[in-house]
Amino acid sequence: MKSYLIILYSFLRFIGSDLCSRLSLSCQKGIIITNCLSINWRPALRNRRRAGLQNTKLNMDFHAGLLPKIGKTTFDVSVVHFLLMFGYKLFSLYYPLFLVSIGLSIIKVGWVYLLIYGTIAASAIAANFLIHKINPAKVAAAGIFGYGVYALLMLFNTGIAIFYAAQILLGISAALWLVSLKSIIIESRPENYNQSFGWFYSAPQYASALAPAIGGLVIYKFGFGGVFALSVFIQFINAFYAYFKLNRINSFDGKTFYSEPLDYARGKRSRNIITPVKAQNFDFKNLKENYLNIFHSLKNDRITSMALAVIFVALILGGIYRPYFVLFLKDLNYTQNDIIGFFSLLSLVFIPISWLAIKFIGKISSYKNISFGVIADGIIFVIIGLWSSFLNLIQVFLLLLVDSIAGLMVGSGKSGMMAEKFAKFKEEASTIDTIIIALGPAIGGIVGGIAISKIGFGATFLWSGAIVLLLSIIFLIFLKKQRR
């Protein structure tokens, strides 16, 4: 616990001195309050009208002196994401410990995560089709409600069949809200996609600042049943909040889009690229044409295709890390209280740093966000793998703090890249994004379980980090050559 206090004291001194200097400057200008939170509505409206875009009300930018810009739609979606993750992260950090406590081996833990993430990937296309027919806000609310039902099933778990059915339900529910919420952000046409998705992906870290500590306390007092019950309550409340809040801000008007069939012999279309149709008339043939349009574009865009491939491999590394790192720390003889304090403090320190990171993410291209983030991921896990037996908790803390920033850059760059290139096919873009972030961890979960059981934690982190690092360097070299 002393090490946590040392980290927190040093961090608060740094933040405090920086904050004081900023406030002092604001005092001299006489704009402290307006700098902390002012809403610049008129320029946003004027720019929207000039651009001839609809739904101007969805994208009013909140300008805060210490915060990056965040559009109203992005803010509302991020709040929903925060509440969802808060309810889930009450127990998700300890979920591997729970699985081990009910008798599952390391490899079987991997199979459970494969089932969850594999179901997300398999269900994403169905979610994609649904949001062409139904307001995405309603689909997102249904997914969040499914998280509540999942926690309820885990609370009253009476056998192995119910247990595995709950994991499948969790995967289906995740596909519904992931595809829907990302689609809503793309639909809102934010000024900066990378920055908007930076807010979206940082929301779970804000939840992590308190949820693991509260969840750990509830588990200590009432066991896993208590934390599942609390999660049920939060998810049901959030489902209703999401339904009414997002249903009002989303502009779903009963119309959707599909692409005209490609003339593959000539590689172009004979008519307009996209055609609006009534949602009830949208069918699987239209869905197929939309995907053919995207894949045809990816075929001719080697940079984007390679970026997605590198991200996919990095997500496999994430699948190796996410389920097993808590078990790795326990293997290093850290107690449950140490682990709770570690991850809570990590997320707490990450919050103000994420604001600076989001500003930086918004200033560079999606490709640079991806390459820098993936390189950092690879380096960090090579270090952890090489010196896992010698690293103290402070050193691991600093490494994972950098890894959190790197993950934010990769996620924002990936979603921003897909949104910029395929904004007209927002449903399909958000679906491909969701499949990638689900399938990678699904493979990583099972590969990690097998590898750790054979060669241990250190060697698994070392080799997986080295592979990601190598591929990310190749991508960076390739990117520089293509830009010449």
C-alpha positions as CSV (number, residue, x, y, z in Angstrom):
1,M,0.0,0.0,0.0
2,K,2.9,2.3,0.6
3,S,3.9,2.1,-3.0
4,Y,0.5,3.2,-4.1
5,L,0.7,6.3,-1.9
6,I,4.1,7.2,-3.3
7,I,2.8,7.0,-6.9
8,L,-0.4,9.0,-6.0
9,Y,1.6,11.6,-4.1
10,S,4.0,12.2,-7.0
11,F,1.3,12.3,-9.5
12,L,-0.9,14.8,-7.6
13,R,2.1,17.1,-7.1
14,F,2.7,17.1,-10.9
15,I,-1.0,17.6,-11.7
16,G,-1.5,20.1,-9.0
17,S,1.4,22.4,-10.1
18,D,0.2,22.2,-13.7
19,L,-3.4,23.0,-12.7
20,C,-2.3,25.9,-10.6
21,S,-0.4,27.4,-13.4
22,R,-3.3,27.0,-15.8
23,L,-5.8,28.6,-13.3
24,S,-3.4,31.4,-12.6
25,L,-3.2,32.2,-16.3
26,S,-7.0,32.1,-16.5
27,C,-7.3,34.5,-13.6
28,Q,-5.1,37.0,-15.4
29,K,-7.5,36.9,-18.4
30,G,-10.6,36.9,-16.2
31,I,-12.1,33.9,-17.8
32,I,-11.8,31.1,-15.2
33,I,-15.4,30.0,-15.3
34,T,-16.0,30.3,-19.0
35,N,-12.7,28.5,-19.7
36,C,-13.6,25.6,-17.5
37,L,-17.0,25.0,-19.2
38,S,-18.3,27.2,-22.0
39,I,-20.6,26.0,-24.8
40,N,-19.8,27.5,-28.2
41,W,-23.1,26.9,-30.0
42,R,-23.2,29.6,-32.6
43,P,-20.0,28.8,-34.5
44,A,-21.0,25.2,-34.6
45,L,-24.4,26.0,-36.0
46,R,-23.0,28.5,-38.5
47,N,-20.4,26.0,-39.8
48,R,-23.1,23.3,-40.1
49,R,-25.3,25.5,-42.1
50,R,-22.5,26.5,-44.4
51,A,-21.6,22.8,-45.0
52,G,-25.3,22.1,-45.7
53,L,-25.4,19.3,-43.2
54,Q,-28.5,18.3,-41.2
55,N,-28.7,17.3,-37.5
56,T,-26.7,20.3,-36.4
57,K,-28.0,19.9,-32.9
58,L,-26.3,16.6,-32.5
59,N,-22.7,17.9,-32.8
60,M,-22.5,21.0,-30.7
61,D,-19.0,21.0,-29.2
62,F,-18.4,21.5,-25.5
63,H,-15.3,23.6,-25.2
64,A,-13.5,23.1,-21.8
65,G,-10.2,24.7,-20.9
66,L,-8.7,21.5,-19.6
67,L,-10.6,19.0,-21.8
68,P,-10.5,18.1,-25.4
69,K,-13.6,18.9,-27.5
70,I,-16.5,16.5,-27.2
71,G,-19.7,16.7,-29.3
72,K,-23.1,16.3,-27.6
73,T,-23.8,13.0,-29.2
74,T,-20.4,11.7,-28.4
75,F,-20.9,12.8,-24.8
76,D,-24.2,11.1,-24.4
77,V,-23.0,7.9,-26.0
78,S,-19.8,7.9,-23.8
79,V,-22.0,8.3,-20.7
80,V,-24.0,5.3,-21.7
81,H,-20.8,3.4,-22.3
82,F,-19.4,4.5,-18.9
83,L,-22.5,3.3,-17.0
84,L,-22.4,0.0,-18.9
85,M,-18.8,-0.6,-18.2
86,F,-19.2,0.5,-14.6
87,G,-21.8,-2.2,-14.0
88,Y,-19.7,-4.8,-15.9
89,K,-16.3,-3.9,-14.3
90,L,-17.7,-4.4,-10.8
91,F,-16.9,-8.1,-11.4
92,S,-15.0,-8.4,-14.7
93,L,-11.6,-7.8,-13.3
94,Y,-12.1,-10.7,-10.9
95,Y,-13.9,-12.9,-13.4
96,P,-10.8,-15.0,-14.1
97,L,-10.5,-15.6,-10.3
98,F,-14.1,-16.5,-10.2
99,L,-13.7,-19.0,-13.0
100,V,-10.7,-20.6,-11.3
101,S,-12.6,-20.7,-8.0
102,I,-15.4,-22.8,-9.6
103,G,-12.8,-25.3,-10.8
104,L,-11.9,-24.2,-14.3
105,S,-8.3,-24.7,-15.5
106,I,-6.3,-22.0,-17.3
107,I,-7.1,-23.6,-20.7
108,K,-10.8,-23.7,-19.8
109,V,-10.7,-20.0,-18.8
110,G,-9.5,-19.4,-22.4
111,W,-12.4,-21.4,-23.8
112,V,-14.8,-19.2,-21.9
113,Y,-13.4,-16.0,-23.3
114,L,-13.4,-17.6,-26.8
115,L,-17.1,-18.4,-26.4
116,I,-17.9,-14.8,-25.3
117,Y,-15.8,-13.0,-28.0
118,G,-16.6,-15.5,-30.6
119,T,-20.3,-14.9,-30.1
120,I,-19.7,-11.2,-30.4
121,A,-18.1,-11.7,-33.8
122,A,-20.8,-14.1,-34.9
123,S,-23.6,-11.8,-33.8
124,A,-22.3,-8.6,-35.2
125,I,-23.7,-9.1,-38.7
126,A,-27.2,-9.8,-37.2
127,A,-26.8,-6.6,-35.2
128,N,-25.8,-4.8,-38.4
129,F,-28.9,-5.9,-40.1
130,L,-31.1,-4.9,-37.2
131,I,-29.8,-1.3,-37.1
132,H,-30.8,-0.9,-40.7
133,K,-34.4,-1.8,-39.7
134,I,-34.7,-0.4,-36.2
135,N,-33.4,2.8,-34.5
136,P,-29.9,2.0,-33.3
137,A,-30.8,3.5,-29.9
138,K,-33.3,0.8,-29.3
139,V,-30.9,-1.9,-30.3
140,A,-28.2,-0.5,-28.0
141,A,-30.7,-0.4,-25.1
142,A,-31.6,-4.1,-25.8
143,G,-27.9,-5.0,-25.7
144,I,-27.4,-3.2,-22.3
145,F,-30.5,-4.9,-21.0
146,G,-29.0,-8.2,-22.0
147,Y,-26.0,-7.4,-19.8
148,G,-28.4,-7.1,-16.9
149,V,-30.0,-10.4,-17.7
150,Y,-26.5,-12.0,-17.9
151,A,-25.7,-10.8,-14.4
152,L,-29.0,-12.1,-13.2
153,L,-28.3,-15.5,-14.7
154,M,-24.8,-15.5,-13.1
155,L,-26.5,-14.6,-9.8
156,F,-28.8,-17.6,-9.9
157,N,-26.4,-19.9,-11.7
158,T,-27.7,-23.4,-11.1
159,G,-25.6,-25.5,-13.5
160,I,-23.1,-25.6,-16.3
161,A,-25.8,-25.3,-19.0
162,I,-27.0,-22.0,-17.5
163,F,-23.4,-20.8,-17.2
164,Y,-22.5,-21.3,-20.8
165,A,-25.9,-20.0,-22.0
166,A,-25.1,-16.8,-20.0
167,Q,-21.7,-16.4,-21.8
168,I,-23.5,-16.7,-25.2
169,L,-26.1,-14.1,-24.1
170,L,-23.2,-11.8,-23.0
171,G,-21.6,-12.0,-26.5
172,I,-24.9,-11.3,-28.3
173,S,-25.7,-8.4,-26.1
174,A,-22.2,-6.9,-26.6
175,A,-22.6,-7.1,-30.3
176,L,-25.8,-5.2,-30.1
177,W,-24.6,-2.3,-28.2
178,L,-21.1,-2.1,-29.7
179,V,-22.4,-1.9,-33.3
180,S,-25.2,0.5,-32.4
181,L,-23.2,3.0,-30.3
182,K,-20.4,3.2,-32.8
183,S,-23.0,3.7,-35.6
184,I,-24.6,6.5,-33.7
185,I,-21.2,8.3,-33.3
186,I,-20.5,8.0,-37.0
187,E,-24.0,9.1,-37.9
188,S,-23.5,12.3,-35.9
189,R,-20.6,13.3,-38.2
190,P,-18.2,14.7,-35.5
191,E,-15.6,17.3,-36.4
192,N,-12.8,14.8,-35.5
193,Y,-13.6,11.1,-35.6
194,N,-10.3,10.1,-33.8
195,Q,-11.1,12.5,-30.9
196,S,-14.7,11.3,-30.6
197,F,-13.7,7.7,-30.5
198,G,-11.0,8.6,-28.0
199,W,-13.7,9.7,-25.6
200,F,-15.7,6.6,-26.4
201,Y,-12.9,4.2,-25.7
202,S,-11.7,6.1,-22.6
203,A,-15.1,5.7,-20.9
204,P,-14.3,2.2,-19.6
205,Q,-11.1,3.5,-17.9
206,Y,-13.2,6.0,-16.1
207,A,-15.4,3.2,-14.9
208,S,-12.3,1.2,-13.9
209,A,-11.3,4.0,-11.5
210,L,-14.0,3.0,-9.0
211,A,-15.8,-0.1,-10.1
212,P,-13.1,-2.7,-9.2
213,A,-12.7,-1.2,-5.7
214,I,-16.4,-1.2,-5.1
215,G,-16.8,-4.6,-6.6
216,G,-14.0,-6.0,-4.5
217,L,-15.6,-4.6,-1.3
218,V,-19.0,-6.1,-2.3
219,I,-17.3,-9.5,-3.0
220,Y,-15.5,-9.3,0.3
221,K,-18.8,-8.6,2.2
222,F,-21.4,-10.6,0.2
223,G,-19.5,-12.8,-2.2
224,F,-19.9,-12.9,-6.0
225,G,-23.7,-13.0,-5.6
226,G,-23.7,-9.5,-4.2
227,V,-21.7,-8.0,-7.0
228,F,-23.8,-9.7,-9.6
229,A,-27.0,-8.3,-8.0
230,L,-25.5,-4.8,-8.0
231,S,-24.6,-5.1,-11.6
232,V,-28.2,-6.2,-12.5
233,F,-29.5,-3.0,-10.9
234,I,-27.1,-0.7,-12.7
235,Q,-27.5,-2.4,-16.2
236,F,-31.3,-2.3,-16.0
237,I,-31.3,1.4,-15.1
238,N,-28.8,2.2,-17.8
239,A,-30.8,0.3,-20.4
240,F,-33.8,2.6,-19.8
241,Y,-31.6,5.7,-19.7
242,A,-30.0,4.7,-23.0
243,Y,-33.4,4.0,-24.6
244,F,-34.8,7.4,-23.8
245,K,-31.6,9.5,-24.1
246,L,-30.3,8.0,-27.4
247,N,-33.7,7.6,-28.9
248,R,-34.1,11.4,-28.7
249,I,-30.7,12.4,-30.1
250,N,-30.5,9.8,-32.9
251,S,-31.9,10.9,-36.3
252,F,-33.2,7.5,-37.5
253,D,-36.1,8.5,-39.9
254,G,-37.1,5.1,-41.3
255,K,-34.6,5.3,-44.2
256,T,-31.4,3.4,-44.7
257,F,-28.8,2.9,-47.5
258,Y,-27.5,0.2,-49.7
259,S,-24.9,0.2,-52.4
260,E,-25.6,-0.3,-56.1
261,P,-24.1,-3.6,-57.4
262,L,-20.5,-3.2,-58.6
263,D,-19.6,-3.8,-62.2
264,Y,-16.6,-6.0,-61.3
265,A,-15.4,-6.2,-64.9
266,R,-14.8,-2.5,-64.9
267,G,-14.5,-2.0,-61.1
268,K,-17.0,0.8,-61.0
269,R,-20.8,1.4,-60.8
270,S,-23.2,2.4,-63.6
271,R,-25.4,4.4,-61.2
272,N,-25.2,6.3,-57.9
273,I,-22.9,4.7,-55.3
274,I,-25.6,4.6,-52.7
275,T,-29.4,4.5,-52.8
276,P,-31.8,5.5,-49.9
277,V,-34.5,3.0,-49.3
278,K,-37.2,2.5,-46.6
279,A,-35.9,0.5,-43.7
280,Q,-38.6,-2.1,-44.1
281,N,-37.4,-2.8,-47.7
282,F,-33.8,-3.3,-46.7
283,D,-32.9,-7.0,-47.1
284,F,-29.8,-9.3,-47.0
285,K,-29.1,-8.7,-50.7
286,N,-28.6,-5.0,-49.9
287,L,-26.5,-5.9,-46.9
288,K,-24.3,-8.1,-49.1
289,E,-23.8,-5.2,-51.6
290,N,-22.8,-2.9,-48.8
291,Y,-20.1,-5.3,-47.7
292,L,-18.9,-5.9,-51.3
293,N,-18.5,-2.1,-51.6
294,I,-16.3,-1.9,-48.5
295,F,-14.2,-5.0,-49.4
296,H,-13.7,-3.6,-52.9
297,S,-12.4,-0.4,-51.4
298,L,-10.1,-2.2,-49.0
299,K,-8.7,-4.3,-51.8
300,N,-7.6,-1.1,-53.5
301,D,-6.3,0.5,-50.2
302,R,-3.3,-1.4,-49.1
303,I,-2.5,0.9,-46.2
304,T,-5.9,0.5,-44.6
305,S,-5.9,-3.3,-45.2
306,M,-2.5,-3.7,-43.6
307,A,-3.5,-1.4,-40.7
308,L,-6.5,-3.7,-40.0
309,A,-4.2,-6.8,-40.1
310,V,-1.7,-5.3,-37.7
311,I,-4.5,-4.2,-35.3
312,F,-6.0,-7.7,-35.5
313,V,-2.7,-9.3,-34.4
314,A,-2.4,-6.6,-31.6
315,L,-5.9,-7.5,-30.4
316,I,-4.8,-11.2,-30.2
317,L,-2.1,-9.9,-27.8
318,G,-4.9,-8.1,-25.9
319,G,-6.8,-11.4,-25.7
320,I,-3.8,-13.0,-24.1
321,Y,-3.3,-10.1,-21.7
322,R,-6.9,-9.4,-20.6
323,P,-8.1,-12.7,-19.1
324,Y,-4.7,-13.7,-17.6
325,F,-3.0,-10.6,-16.2
326,V,-4.8,-10.8,-12.9
327,L,-3.8,-14.4,-12.6
328,F,-0.2,-13.4,-13.6
329,L,-0.1,-10.9,-10.7
330,K,-1.5,-13.5,-8.3
331,D,1.2,-15.9,-9.6
332,L,3.7,-13.2,-8.4
333,N,2.2,-13.5,-4.9
334,Y,0.2,-10.3,-4.9
335,T,-2.9,-10.4,-2.7
336,Q,-6.4,-9.6,-3.9
337,N,-6.3,-6.3,-2.1
338,D,-3.0,-5.4,-3.8
339,I,-4.7,-6.2,-7.2
340,I,-7.8,-4.1,-6.4
341,G,-5.6,-1.1,-5.3
342,F,-3.3,-1.6,-8.3
343,F,-6.1,-1.4,-11.0
344,S,-8.1,1.2,-9.3
345,L,-5.1,3.5,-9.0
346,L,-4.1,2.8,-12.5
347,S,-7.5,3.9,-13.9
348,L,-7.6,6.9,-11.5
349,V,-4.2,8.2,-12.8
350,F,-5.2,7.4,-16.4
351,I,-8.2,9.8,-16.3
352,P,-6.4,13.2,-16.5
353,I,-3.7,11.7,-18.7
354,S,-6.4,10.5,-21.1
355,W,-7.6,14.1,-21.7
356,L,-4.1,15.0,-22.9
357,A,-3.9,11.8,-24.9
358,I,-7.3,12.5,-26.6
359,K,-6.1,16.0,-27.6
360,F,-3.0,14.4,-29.1
361,I,-5.0,11.7,-30.8
362,G,-7.1,14.3,-32.5
363,K,-4.1,16.1,-33.9
364,I,-2.5,13.2,-35.8
365,S,-3.8,10.8,-38.5
366,S,-5.6,7.5,-37.8
367,Y,-2.6,5.6,-39.3
368,K,-0.1,7.3,-37.0
369,N,-2.3,6.6,-33.9
370,I,-2.4,3.0,-34.9
371,S,1.3,2.6,-35.6
372,F,2.5,4.4,-32.5
373,G,0.0,2.6,-30.3
374,V,0.8,-0.9,-31.6
375,I,4.6,-0.3,-31.3
376,A,4.2,0.8,-27.7
377,D,2.0,-2.3,-27.0
378,G,4.7,-4.6,-28.4
379,I,7.6,-2.9,-26.5
380,I,5.7,-3.0,-23.2
381,F,4.9,-6.7,-23.3
382,V,8.4,-7.6,-24.4
383,I,9.7,-5.8,-21.3
384,I,7.1,-7.5,-19.1
385,G,8.0,-10.9,-20.6
386,L,11.7,-10.5,-20.2
387,W,11.8,-9.1,-16.7
388,S,8.5,-10.4,-15.2
389,S,10.4,-11.9,-12.2
390,F,12.3,-8.7,-11.5
391,L,9.7,-6.0,-12.0
392,N,8.2,-4.4,-8.9
393,L,4.6,-3.2,-8.7
394,I,5.5,0.5,-9.4
395,Q,7.3,-0.5,-12.6
396,V,4.4,-2.7,-13.8
397,F,2.1,0.1,-12.9
398,L,4.0,2.6,-15.2
399,L,4.2,0.0,-18.0
400,L,0.5,-0.6,-17.9
401,L,-0.3,3.1,-17.8
402,V,1.6,3.6,-21.0
403,D,-0.1,0.5,-22.4
404,S,-3.5,2.0,-21.6
405,I,-2.6,5.2,-23.5
406,A,-1.4,3.0,-26.4
407,G,-4.6,1.0,-26.4
408,L,-6.6,4.2,-26.5
409,M,-4.6,5.4,-29.5
410,V,-5.1,2.1,-31.4
411,G,-8.8,1.9,-30.7
412,S,-9.4,5.5,-31.6
413,G,-7.3,5.3,-34.7
414,K,-9.0,2.1,-35.9
415,S,-12.6,3.3,-35.4
416,G,-11.7,6.8,-36.7
417,M,-10.1,5.3,-39.9
418,M,-13.2,3.1,-40.5
419,A,-15.6,6.0,-39.9
420,E,-13.7,8.4,-42.2
421,K,-13.5,5.9,-45.1
422,F,-16.9,4.4,-44.8
423,A,-19.2,7.0,-43.2
424,K,-22.0,6.3,-45.7
425,F,-22.0,2.7,-44.6
426,K,-21.8,3.5,-40.9
427,E,-23.6,0.2,-39.9
428,E,-21.2,-2.0,-41.9
429,A,-18.2,0.1,-40.8
430,S,-19.1,-0.3,-37.1
431,T,-19.8,-4.0,-37.6
432,I,-16.4,-4.7,-39.2
433,D,-14.8,-2.8,-36.4
434,T,-16.7,-4.8,-33.8
435,I,-15.9,-8.2,-35.5
436,I,-12.2,-7.3,-35.4
437,I,-12.2,-6.2,-31.7
438,A,-14.0,-9.4,-30.8
439,L,-12.3,-12.0,-33.0
440,G,-8.8,-11.0,-32.0
441,P,-9.4,-11.4,-28.2
442,A,-11.3,-14.6,-28.9
443,I,-8.3,-16.2,-30.5
444,G,-6.0,-14.6,-28.0
445,G,-7.9,-16.0,-25.1
446,I,-7.6,-19.6,-26.2
447,V,-4.0,-19.2,-27.5
448,G,-3.0,-17.5,-24.3
449,G,-4.5,-20.3,-22.2
450,I,-2.6,-23.0,-24.1
451,A,0.7,-21.1,-24.2
452,I,0.7,-20.1,-20.6
453,S,0.0,-23.7,-19.5
454,K,2.9,-24.8,-21.6
455,I,5.6,-22.1,-21.3
456,G,4.4,-19.8,-18.5
457,F,3.3,-16.2,-18.3
458,G,6.7,-14.5,-18.9
459,A,7.5,-16.4,-22.1
460,T,4.0,-16.0,-23.5
461,F,4.0,-12.2,-23.0
462,L,7.5,-12.0,-24.4
463,W,6.8,-13.9,-27.7
464,S,3.4,-12.3,-28.3
465,G,4.8,-8.8,-27.7
466,A,7.8,-9.5,-30.0
467,I,5.5,-10.6,-32.9
468,V,3.3,-7.5,-32.5
469,L,6.4,-5.2,-32.3
470,L,7.8,-6.8,-35.5
471,L,4.6,-6.4,-37.4
472,S,4.1,-2.8,-36.2
473,I,7.6,-1.8,-37.3
474,I,6.9,-3.4,-40.8
475,F,3.7,-1.4,-41.0
476,L,5.4,1.9,-40.0
477,I,8.0,1.3,-42.7
478,F,5.3,0.4,-45.3
479,L,3.3,3.5,-44.3
480,K,6.3,5.8,-44.8
481,K,7.1,4.3,-48.2
482,Q,3.5,4.7,-49.4
483,R,3.4,8.3,-48.3
484,R,6.5,9.3,-50.4
